[in-house]
Structures are given as structure tokens and as C-alpha cells.
Amino acid sequence: MNLAADALPIFSLMGVAARVEPEEVGKLETPAALIDLPTIDEPQSAALVTGLGVSPIMADVLVSRGLGTPEAATAFLSANEPVDISQLGDLDAAALLLQNAIAEGLPIAVHGDYDCDGVASTTALTRGLAGLGATVIPRVPERTDGYGLSLKAVDELAASGAKVLIAVDCGVTSVEEVARARELGLDVVIVDHHRPRPDGHLPEALIVHPTLSNPQALPMCATAVAAEVVRHTALKIGVETPDVGLPELSALATVTDVMPLSGSNRSLVKEGLKALSFTRNPGLSALIEASGLDRANLSVRDLGWTIGPRINAAGRVRAAGAALDLLLTDSPERAAELAGDLQAANTERRLLQQEARIGAEAQAALTPKSSGWVVSSELWHPGVIGIVAGGLASTFHRPVVALAVSGETATGSVRSVPGYDVAAALEQCSDLLERFGGHAAAAGLTLRTEHIEAFRERFNEVVRDTLPLNLRRPRVRVDAVVTPGEIGLTLAEELAQLEPSGEGNPPVNLAVQAARLERPVRMGEGKHARFAISVGEMTAMGVAFNARERLQVAWSEPADVVGNLEINRWGGKEEPRFSVLRAVPAEVARIEVVAAQIDWLDHVKHELINPSGSGAVATVLPPRQEAAAVRGGVATISRLVAGGYTTLAVVADVPRRLPGLQGVVGGFSVCDWATVALSPEVCARFERVVLLDPPTSPTLLEMARTTGPGWIYRGWGAAEVRFALKVHEYDTDIDSQLRPFFRDLRAASGQRQGSERLRTIQGPGRHPRSAVAVAGMLSVLQELDVAKVDLDDITVELGKATGDLDSSLSWRRAQARLEEGRTFLRSLTSTA
């Protein structure tokens, strides 16, 4: 957008003018995410692997979620915790009242709300109480009627002949409305889960509420509370609970009303998803059919993103009564017709939402650096502004108020960022508002149109002054660190045991560090992308929906990647799908090489006196604890570095191993087995030791185990065993090296400088000859009087003898070490 430097334009965006300075206009950018890596409690993780037989990755996930004991993990995975009815206030008295009303034939009015929980809870009570013999008068308000119980509704329900009024998913703040109902002779039961009024006044009624008496108790949706009312009433009457779909209605509302999926809520959703596959409710069946869902594999996502929005669409853009009619009808034909109407309403809602989102982003772009946005328009439907505010807040990570303007009044929805109390922010703007209410994450408000600009400025100032720095960038929590080689269907199936996931039990986030995103293929008109996630030679396929927001790194550049491993079911097949949430630039930390306090020449001298494998070096270091399971060396190192542990990797040959590790994983130290043998105390400063390559003898393995305190991990597989075998043969198979080594000694004997002679003895390759091999060959040549080398002066004296190798004790020892090492390493191959 080109603007004159001296202009002070007024932009009209979607019907509302906003005055801004030219330099304020800019491009909206999604802030780079901060990745929070888990800290590992190794004893707990190891105990879960041993006690439950889960994989190390699953164990890390459980520990990261506070389920670090076998008992806690087992209880969570079983997901069979019942509802604690002792927390539901006047449940017993309410059930007794309803029992008597049914016995006396008194009509019972059920007044709900226009959202999914309100419609589902009204359905649960209507079908449930009717199944117990009650005459039920159901009612849900329209969005234009306002939220909750109204005096008008009370009067109309009383006029309809109702003698008992149940306010469900509303009512706990309706002091005046309940008083009016009592004046009209109605007994009142409130089945709600919302916060009471700030002044503490409660309606004079029986109140069934999950957190009213104990704010620390598990929150529940109104539908789940309503289901308990039906069950308890049936118990009072002495009959079975009517089979009217209470589990599936409770699951649907729990998810759509964003209740925490822990404790009994998780059990409700797990049970409800199973029940929904076989539901006898014609309306729910029709919605599943109209949405094109796989009835046999319904998920939390299907509830929250497909079924729930269609029910909510009725209240947002059409008539909420249509959704209630759908869930109450017993006619499959009528249900199919109503489901089609809701499908059309949802399509309309999406179009209205898209239009409002475009206009809201355009307004936000006028002040891209604002800490909090207030966007408004006369053209936006009030039923979609909450979704618009939530979308902007999520994408651009700042609190957002979206206002639908109607004449002299504007109604708004507010959405926050995690950790910031947006309701408290509205308190500081209260003088500009007609009314407001809500909680830390979301709120609603009404104000006069003339105050919008002042509110816009005030809200931004309040957020700017009160939003902590650590909340100004999105944070992505990680449950476990993995490698591409571990991403597969087996792991996806194991992690599925943690479902259903949602609020309070989020999907498992796995991190792949220092990866490269390669070979991208665009999908969905360019909005989405499929690509390879590579670390070294390991590769897995990933997908990013709305890739522009999620991929904040260039292709083929080092990236830390976080995603969810899912089971993708399509066409009767199952495959793993790694859905990327965030990919951000990664800086691979350096690898520190740790060596024994001895140089190459001294190492040769040491080997001449004390050949490798001839005995263990005495040590007084304590033993390390051994990890119960192995995930592979690179994966284990990544996991430990991410957990903040000082980590040492032990390899067969540092110069040859290092290039393959650099750029793949960093932030740790590396040494070879010779260092462990020569200076085991070097290892003692590290909390974790990973044996990336195997040793060549049980003696060396035992030495590594006594470099504690801390933990030790066996990280080798078949490839590492083969590499270690090659290194071992290079060190001890002196037959193949003896002839070229003697040629180099002959050349060194004619060189004048000691440093030049040393380089010749070390060999012409990129890496010096193995000190172990050189010591062995020198011992053999000196025993046969073929050559003598003074390593102090680096002088070479050639002899004339050409003795038989079999006569050399050093050669026979080297051959024995060669075969012993081969035998030991080959024994590991069968278990690698």
C-alpha cells in the first residue's frame, strides 16, 4: 500500500473507519515460536519401561505429563474414572424434586442455551426425563434473545403450564429471573457450570454445579452434569437410566465446550466416542452421515471440528431451535432434512467467517506492532466474531477483540494468548464498556459505538503494559525428542493410547532437532505442504497444513521441528502421518572432543608398556545406573541434550565419527574408547554417558560402567558394531599394515628433522595411524631386530634381521587381541 508521506488517511475496512499514521501500516507476521523441551526424570522413565513394558518414547511422554509412576500411568491409560457426584451440589435434592414432579405428572420446562453444550444438555434432560415418564417442555433461546435465562422466557414457560423449571448451561447468575419464576409458582433447578456473579449472589434454587462448592474440582460441561441428573433421578425412581444417548451427548459437549480431558471427563469422552459409532439418536446419525465422517473411527477432532460446528452454526447464523429439533426428532427422514439445513448453515457460517477474517486482518495490518488488537465492522455477523478473534489471536499471538457493530451498540468477543488474563485487562477498560464478562482466556462485552476508538487505544495500552515478555511469543511444549527413524506406525499406535486428546490432555508433541525439510510438494491450492524431514541418513515424511504459518524456516536449512504423530486412515489403509505444528531455525551446537590427557606419541609409549586389553585400569569411581532400554545412539543423545544433561558419547574412533555427527546433533562431548581406558576419570564430569559404538572387550565395557555417578546408555546397533569391528581390525590386524609401516620407517631414517620423522611414522593419511597399531608394529619389529625406534628422540635404526612373525610374542598377542575383539563384537551383532 503506497501512501503519501504527509497523509493522515482514514481507511474504510469492511464498513468501519480507522485513522492511522502512514508508518504504522505493515505486513502481519506470525512470531517465531519458542520450543519448550522436556526435562527427563530418568528413574521414572526407566521404571515405566520396566514396569509397564512401554517404549522409551512413551515413557518419556508419560513422565512429561506428570504420570511418572506405573500406578498413575496405568490409571490414566485405562480412562475409567467415574464422575465424582459428591461435587455436584444439590444433585440429590434435585433428583428427589424431579422424581416427585414425574410422579405427580407436573410439566417440566428445560431452558438451555444456543451453543452446542446448551443444545446437547437440553436434549439430554428432555430425552432423559421423558424416558422416565415426564412431560417435558424444551426451549433454547436464539442468539438475538441474549445469553441465558430471561424474564420473557420465564413468563412464557410459566404460561405454557410448566410447574418445574430446569435452567441448564445457564442460570447460576440469573438471580432476578429465578425470583420471577418462584413468584409464578415454579420450582427451579439450575444445572450449570459457569461462574457465579462477582457479587456472590446466587439464585434461590437447587443448584447442581461441578465447581460451585469447590472451585478446584474438575470442570464439567453442562451436558455431563445434566446426564448425572438423569441418572440420579432414575436411581431415585428405581429404574434403569434411559438409553437416550447420554454418553455421546456428554462427549460432544465436553469437547466443544473445551473442558479439560482429564479424570472423569476423559473417561466420558472415550466412552462417548465408542457410543457415537452406534448411536440410536437419528439426529447425530444424520450429522455424521452428512459430514462424511467414518463412523467406525470417530475422533475428538471430528467432534470439535465437524459435528460441533454444525450444531453451533444454527445458533450463530440461523435458528438455534433447528439444532434442538435435530437432536430431538425420532424420524430419520426429518433428521436427514435438518442435518442438511445445518450443513448449509455451516457453509454460510464459514463464508461469513472468511469475509470477517479478511477484513479483520486488513484492519490489524494497519497497526501491526500493537500489543492488542480491537477490530470492528458493521458488516460482520455477531455469530462469527468469536471465531475471528480466536483465529487472529492464535495466528499472530496477541489478545484480540472483535466487534460486531449494530447502530449505536457493538457487541464483541475477546480471545487471549495462553497465560494472559484478558478478563483482568477488560477490568481496566470498564469505564468504556456497557457490560462485560468471561474468564482469563475468553470474554464477551458490549459497548457504545462512539467509544470504540477510545477502547481500541486503551486496550492496546493495557496489554502493552501488562503482557509479560515471556508471553509475547508462542511457546510449543514438547513431550519427547525423537529422530526421523523412530517416526512410524508402531509408535503412532502406542501414542494413540493417550487419546482422547484435547484441552488439558493435548496431542503428543514430538520434536525432531537439527532436521532439514526437503523435497516439498504443495497441496491444497498451495496452502499445505508435504515434505521429507531428514537428519543424516534418517528420513520421515511430514505434512504441514497452513504451511505459511507453521514453517518458519527455509527449505534445507537446519530446523527444529515439532509435530503430532497420527494414524491417517484412508481408503481402508492406515499409515503414520507426522503433522508439523512448527518448524523454526535451529542452531546445531558444537561437539566438544574430550581426550585423555595424553598426546599421540605418549599414547604410543603407553601402549608399548601396557597394551590395550591387557588389563583394566584401577578406579575408585562409583558405578553408573544403566538405562533399561535403547533407542539408538543419536536419538538417545538428542533426548539427553534436550533434557539439559551434560552428555558424553563414547565412540570407536573420534576423527572418523565426528563428521557424521556434526550438523546432525550437537551440544554434547565425544571421546574414544582409548580415553575411557587411559583416563576413566575424564568421564566422571558428565551426568550421562552414551556408548554410541561398542567396546572391543567386556573389560572396557565394565570400565565404562564405573565412571559414575550418573546414567549410562547402550546406544549401538548393527551399523555401529560393524564400524567398531573395522576400527578394531585397523588397530590390531598389524599384518596388513606392517609392510607400508616399515617403508615409512625406512624413509624416516633418512630424514633430518624429528618432527618430519614423526609425521612420516604417523602415516600419509588424513588421520594419523592408530597409536595402538603403531605400538604393536614397533614391538614386533623390535623383537625381530628389523628396526628400532627411540620415541624420545624420534630416531630410527634399521636392522638386518628378517625373523618369522610367529616368533614374535607381540605379534602373537596382537593376533589374540584381534580374534578376541572380533569374537566379542560379533557376539554383539546378534543382539544389536
Buried (B, 14 or more C-beta within 10 A) or exposed (E): EEBEEEEEBEBEBBEBEBEBEBEEBEEEEBEBBEBEBBEBBBEBBBBBBEBBEBBBBBBBBBBBBEBBBBEBBEBBBEBEBEBBBEBBBBBBEBBBBBBEBBEEEBBBBBBBBBBBBBBBBBBBBBBBBBBBEBBBBBBBBEBEEBBBBBEEBBBBBBEEEBBBBBBBBBBBBBBBBBBBBBEBEBBBBBBBBBBBEEEEEBBEBBBBBBBBEEEEBBBBBBBBBBBBBBBBBBBBBEEEBBEBBBBBBBBBBBBBBBBBBBBBBBBBBBBBBEBBBEBEBBBBBBBBBBBEBEEEEBBBBBBBEBBBBBBBBBBBBBBBBBBBBBBBBEEEEBBBBBBEBBBBBBEBBBEBBEBBBEBBBBBBBBBBEBBBBBBBBBBBBBBBBBBBBBBBBBBBBBBBBBBBBEEEEBBBBBBBBEEBBBBEBBEBBEEBBEEBBBEBBBBBBBBBBEBBBEBBBBBBBBBEEBBEEEBBEBBBBBBBBBBBBBBBBEBBEBBBBBBBBBBBBBBBBBBBBBBBBEEBEEBEEEEBBBBBBBBBEBBBBBBBBEBEBBBBBEEEEBBBBBBBBBBBBEEEEEEBBBBBBBBBEBEBEEBEEBBBEBEBBBBBBBBBEBBBBEEBEEEEBEEBBEBBBBBBBBBBBBBBBBBEBBBBBBBBBBEBBEEEBEBBBBBBBBBBBBBBBBBBBBBBEBBBBBBBBBBBBEBBBEBBBBBBEBBBBBBBBEEBBBBBBBBBBBBBBBBEBBEEBBEBBEBBBEBEEEEEBBBBBBBEEEEBBBBBBBBBBBBBBBBBEBBBBEBEEBEBEBEEEEBEBEEBEBBEBBBEBBEBBBEBBEEBEEEB
